[in-house]
Amino acid sequence: MAKPPLTLYLAAPRGFCAGVDRAIKIVEMAIGKWGAPVYVRHEIVHNKYVVDGLREKGAVFVEELDECPADRPVIFSAHGVPKAVPAAAEARNMIYVDATCPLVSKVHIEAARHSENGLQMVMIGHAGHPETLGTMGQLPEGEVLLVETVADVAKVAPRDPEKLAFITQTTLSVDDTAGIVAALKARFPAIVGPHKEDICYATTNRQESVKAMAPKCDAILVIGAPNSSNSRRLVEVGRTAGCDYAQLVQRAGDIDWRALDGIGSIGITAGASAPEVLVNEVIDAFEERYDLTVERVETAIENVEFKVPRVLREPA
């Protein structure tokens, strides 16, 4: 029986960003240098396939530092940690490696600089997300006010409306964040913004690719984890950009084939913590069922690379 035709639009760029690639390398190099087990506070990146693979190599994932023995190395996830966490590790004389994405660290440095200049911070981010917790934890309690929506801006109660700065989580929707920033500037005209956009290049590029792809697609699948902020934003961007059926799947086994019955085109992308092996798995699953034509939708070329910490490049 002949397979039905299907055009598969493949977003580029997609998948791993430089910060995720660096964080995974840090765990692998730490295991190579110090042997297993190496402890990791929080999931190193938000992807079950990646975490399971590192666990098999000797990584032990925990939620809090007090779950780690003092005589084994611990790695802090790519999302960043509050200042209290490395301080606690130092108090226990632990070996620790900070895998915080350099672009998240940039936001931490910004927050500290503004605070030193007497400004209270407003953070645009998602409550409870590890990156938000890590960034807010760079400053004393009360020094960072969190807003998640435009409506939240009206509820902000700063010490001094003339002495404010804003920062953002790096994995937000570019368009949604622009609306919140506009509301902040309208209410607090003196508010100071970052010198350079806090939303990272990878988040922006993946969203732009989905925007370009969405009008051509009957459906879009975003490969990523449910707790991955940037992956969930790609689903929202796809729907807003004109594709009503945009869904998050962790891998090929999660695809709802009945919901896709009768489609003529599908868009495929992957969040910044999803490996290319899962993209290929999804493409193979479509190839089994359809007479596939694959077209790339490329909106940017990425060549960013971050170095791993010096401690991992030195002899044991």
C-alpha positions as CSV (number, residue, x, y, z in Angstrom):
1,M,0.0,0.0,0.0
2,A,1.4,3.4,-1.0
3,K,2.4,5.8,1.8
4,P,0.6,9.2,1.8
5,P,2.9,12.1,0.8
6,L,4.1,14.5,3.6
7,T,6.3,17.5,3.6
8,L,8.5,17.7,6.7
9,Y,9.8,21.2,7.5
10,L,13.0,20.9,9.6
11,A,13.8,24.0,11.7
12,A,17.4,25.2,11.7
13,P,18.8,26.0,14.2
14,R,17.3,23.5,16.6
15,G,18.4,21.4,19.5
16,F,21.6,21.8,21.7
17,C,22.8,25.3,22.3
18,A,26.4,26.1,23.4
19,G,25.5,26.3,27.1
20,V,23.8,22.8,27.1
21,D,26.7,21.3,25.1
22,R,29.2,22.8,27.7
23,A,27.2,21.6,30.7
24,I,27.1,18.0,29.4
25,K,30.8,18.0,28.6
26,I,31.5,19.3,32.2
27,V,29.7,16.2,33.7
28,E,31.5,13.8,31.3
29,M,34.9,15.4,31.9
30,A,34.4,15.4,35.7
31,I,33.6,11.7,35.7
32,G,36.7,11.2,33.5
33,K,38.9,13.2,35.9
34,W,37.6,12.1,39.3
35,G,35.8,8.8,38.5
36,A,32.3,7.8,39.4
37,P,30.2,8.8,41.2
38,V,30.1,12.6,40.5
39,Y,27.1,14.4,42.0
40,V,25.0,16.9,40.0
41,R,22.7,19.3,41.8
42,H,19.5,19.4,39.8
43,E,19.1,18.0,36.3
44,I,22.2,19.2,34.4
45,V,19.8,20.2,31.6
46,H,16.1,19.5,31.2
47,N,16.1,16.4,29.1
48,K,15.4,12.8,30.4
49,Y,17.4,11.1,27.6
50,V,20.5,13.2,28.4
51,V,20.1,12.8,32.1
52,D,19.6,9.0,31.9
53,G,22.7,8.8,29.6
54,L,24.9,10.6,32.1
55,R,23.5,8.6,35.0
56,E,24.6,5.4,33.2
57,K,28.2,6.9,33.0
58,G,28.3,7.6,36.8
59,A,26.4,10.8,37.5
60,V,24.1,11.0,40.5
61,F,21.4,13.6,40.3
62,V,20.1,15.2,43.5
63,E,17.9,18.2,44.3
64,E,19.9,19.7,47.2
65,L,23.5,20.0,48.2
66,D,23.0,18.3,51.5
67,E,22.2,15.1,49.6
68,C,25.8,15.0,48.4
69,P,28.7,13.5,50.4
70,A,31.5,16.0,51.1
71,D,34.2,13.7,49.7
72,R,32.8,13.5,46.1
73,P,32.7,16.3,43.4
74,V,29.4,18.1,42.8
75,I,28.4,20.0,39.7
76,F,25.9,22.8,39.6
77,S,23.4,22.7,36.7
78,A,23.4,24.9,33.6
79,H,20.4,26.9,35.0
80,G,22.6,28.5,37.7
81,V,22.3,28.4,41.5
82,P,21.7,30.9,44.3
83,K,24.9,32.3,45.9
84,A,24.2,30.3,49.0
85,V,24.9,27.0,47.2
86,P,28.6,27.4,46.4
87,A,29.1,29.1,49.8
88,A,27.7,25.9,51.4
89,A,29.9,23.7,49.3
90,E,33.0,25.8,50.3
91,A,32.0,25.5,54.0
92,R,32.1,21.7,53.6
93,N,35.4,21.8,51.7
94,M,33.8,20.1,48.7
95,I,35.1,20.1,45.1
96,Y,32.5,21.8,43.0
97,V,32.3,22.7,39.3
98,D,29.8,25.4,38.2
99,A,28.2,24.5,34.9
100,T,26.0,27.6,34.8
101,C,25.6,28.8,31.2
102,P,27.8,31.8,30.6
103,L,24.7,33.7,29.3
104,V,22.9,33.1,32.6
105,S,26.0,34.2,34.5
106,K,25.9,37.4,32.5
107,V,22.5,38.1,33.9
108,H,23.8,37.3,37.5
109,I,26.6,39.8,36.9
110,E,24.2,42.5,35.7
111,A,21.9,42.0,38.7
112,A,24.9,42.4,41.1
113,R,26.1,45.5,39.2
114,H,22.7,47.2,39.4
115,S,22.4,46.3,43.1
116,E,25.8,47.9,43.8
117,N,24.5,51.0,42.1
118,G,21.5,51.1,44.5
119,L,18.9,49.8,42.1
120,Q,16.3,47.2,43.1
121,M,15.7,44.5,40.5
122,V,12.6,43.4,38.6
123,M,13.0,40.0,37.1
124,I,10.8,38.8,34.3
125,G,10.7,35.0,34.7
126,H,8.8,31.9,35.7
127,A,8.3,31.3,39.4
128,G,9.9,28.2,40.6
129,H,12.1,27.6,37.5
130,P,15.7,26.8,38.5
131,E,17.1,29.7,36.5
132,T,14.8,32.1,38.2
133,L,15.6,30.8,41.6
134,G,19.3,30.9,40.9
135,T,19.2,34.5,39.6
136,M,17.0,35.8,42.4
137,G,19.3,34.1,44.8
138,Q,22.3,36.3,43.7
139,L,20.9,39.1,45.8
140,P,19.5,39.4,49.3
141,E,15.8,38.6,49.8
142,G,13.5,41.4,48.7
143,E,16.1,42.9,46.3
144,V,14.6,41.1,43.3
145,L,10.9,41.4,42.5
146,L,9.4,38.7,40.1
147,V,6.9,39.4,37.4
148,E,5.6,36.7,35.1
149,T,2.9,38.6,33.1
150,V,1.9,42.1,32.0
151,A,-0.8,42.0,34.7
152,D,1.9,41.4,37.3
153,V,3.5,44.7,36.4
154,A,0.6,46.6,38.0
155,K,1.2,44.8,41.3
156,V,5.0,45.6,41.6
157,A,5.7,47.6,44.8
158,P,9.3,48.8,44.7
159,R,11.1,50.7,47.4
160,D,11.7,53.6,45.1
161,P,10.1,53.7,41.5
162,E,13.0,55.9,40.4
163,K,15.6,53.3,41.3
164,L,14.8,50.1,39.4
165,A,16.4,47.9,36.8
166,F,15.0,44.8,35.0
167,I,16.5,41.5,34.0
168,T,15.0,38.4,32.4
169,Q,15.2,34.7,32.4
170,T,17.2,33.6,29.3
171,T,14.6,31.2,27.9
172,L,11.4,33.3,27.6
173,S,9.2,34.0,24.7
174,V,10.7,37.0,22.9
175,D,7.3,38.5,22.0
176,D,5.7,38.0,25.4
177,T,8.7,39.5,27.2
178,A,8.6,42.5,24.9
179,G,5.1,43.2,26.1
180,I,6.1,42.9,29.8
181,V,9.1,45.2,29.2
182,A,6.8,47.8,27.5
183,A,4.5,47.7,30.5
184,L,7.4,48.1,33.0
185,K,8.7,51.1,31.0
186,A,5.3,52.7,30.9
187,R,4.8,52.4,34.6
188,F,8.4,53.1,35.6
189,P,9.9,55.4,33.0
190,A,13.3,55.5,34.8
191,I,13.7,51.7,34.9
192,V,17.1,50.6,33.5
193,G,17.4,47.7,31.1
194,P,20.3,45.4,30.2
195,H,23.0,46.6,27.8
196,K,22.3,43.5,25.7
197,E,19.2,41.4,25.5
198,D,19.0,38.9,28.3
199,I,17.0,36.3,26.3
200,C,19.8,34.1,24.9
201,Y,20.7,33.8,21.2
202,A,19.6,30.2,21.1
203,T,16.1,30.8,22.5
204,T,15.7,33.7,20.0
205,N,17.0,31.8,17.0
206,R,14.8,28.7,17.7
207,Q,11.7,30.9,18.1
208,E,12.4,32.8,14.8
209,S,12.8,29.5,12.9
210,V,9.4,28.3,14.3
211,K,7.8,31.6,13.3
212,A,9.1,31.2,9.7
213,M,7.9,27.6,9.6
214,A,4.5,27.8,11.2
215,P,2.4,29.3,8.4
216,K,3.5,26.4,6.1
217,C,2.6,23.6,8.6
218,D,-0.6,21.7,9.4
219,A,1.1,20.6,12.6
220,I,4.3,21.3,14.5
221,L,6.1,18.9,16.9
222,V,8.6,20.4,19.4
223,I,11.0,17.7,20.7
224,G,11.8,18.6,24.3
225,A,11.0,17.9,28.0
226,P,7.8,19.1,29.8
227,N,10.0,21.0,32.3
228,S,12.1,22.7,29.6
229,S,11.1,26.4,29.5
230,N,12.6,27.1,26.1
231,S,10.8,24.0,24.6
232,R,7.4,25.0,26.0
233,R,7.9,28.5,24.6
234,L,8.5,27.0,21.1
235,V,5.1,25.3,21.3
236,E,3.4,28.6,22.2
237,V,5.3,30.5,19.5
238,G,4.2,27.9,16.9
239,R,0.5,28.3,17.8
240,T,0.8,32.1,17.9
241,A,2.5,32.2,14.5
242,G,-0.4,30.4,12.8
243,C,-0.1,26.6,13.4
244,D,-3.0,25.6,15.6
245,Y,-1.7,22.1,16.3
246,A,1.7,22.5,18.0
247,Q,2.6,19.9,20.5
248,L,5.6,18.9,22.8
249,V,6.9,15.4,22.5
250,Q,9.9,13.9,24.4
251,R,10.6,11.4,21.6
252,A,9.0,9.4,18.8
253,G,7.0,7.1,21.1
254,D,5.0,10.1,22.3
255,I,3.6,11.1,18.9
256,D,-0.2,11.0,18.7
257,W,-0.5,9.6,15.1
258,R,-4.3,9.7,15.1
259,A,-4.3,13.5,15.7
260,L,-2.0,13.9,12.7
261,D,-4.2,11.8,10.3
262,G,-4.8,13.6,7.0
263,I,-2.0,16.2,7.4
264,G,0.0,17.3,4.4
265,S,2.9,19.1,6.2
266,I,4.6,18.9,9.5
267,G,7.2,21.1,11.2
268,I,9.8,19.6,13.4
269,T,12.1,21.5,15.9
270,A,13.8,20.7,19.1
271,G,14.4,22.7,22.3
272,A,17.9,23.7,23.3
273,S,18.4,20.7,25.6
274,A,17.1,18.1,23.2
275,P,19.8,16.0,21.4
276,E,19.8,15.5,17.6
277,V,19.5,11.7,18.1
278,L,15.9,12.3,19.2
279,V,15.2,14.5,16.1
280,N,16.4,11.7,13.9
281,E,14.3,9.2,15.7
282,V,11.2,11.3,15.0
283,I,12.1,11.8,11.4
284,D,12.6,8.0,11.0
285,A,9.1,7.4,12.6
286,F,7.6,9.7,9.9
287,E,9.5,8.0,7.2
288,E,8.1,4.7,8.1
289,R,4.5,6.0,7.7
290,Y,4.8,8.6,4.9
291,D,6.4,9.3,1.5
292,L,8.5,12.0,3.0
293,T,9.9,15.2,1.5
294,V,12.2,17.0,3.9
295,E,12.8,20.8,3.6
296,R,15.1,22.8,5.9
297,V,13.8,26.1,7.3
298,E,17.0,27.9,8.2
299,T,16.8,31.4,9.7
300,A,20.3,31.6,11.4
301,I,23.7,29.9,11.6
302,E,25.1,29.3,15.0
303,N,28.8,28.9,15.7
304,V,28.9,29.8,19.5
305,E,31.2,27.7,21.7
306,F,31.9,28.1,25.4
307,K,35.0,26.8,27.2
308,V,34.7,24.4,30.1
309,P,36.1,25.6,33.5
310,R,39.9,25.5,33.8
311,V,39.8,22.9,36.7
312,L,38.6,20.3,34.2
313,R,41.4,21.0,31.8
314,E,44.1,20.6,34.4
315,P,45.6,17.2,35.3
316,A,44.0,15.4,38.2
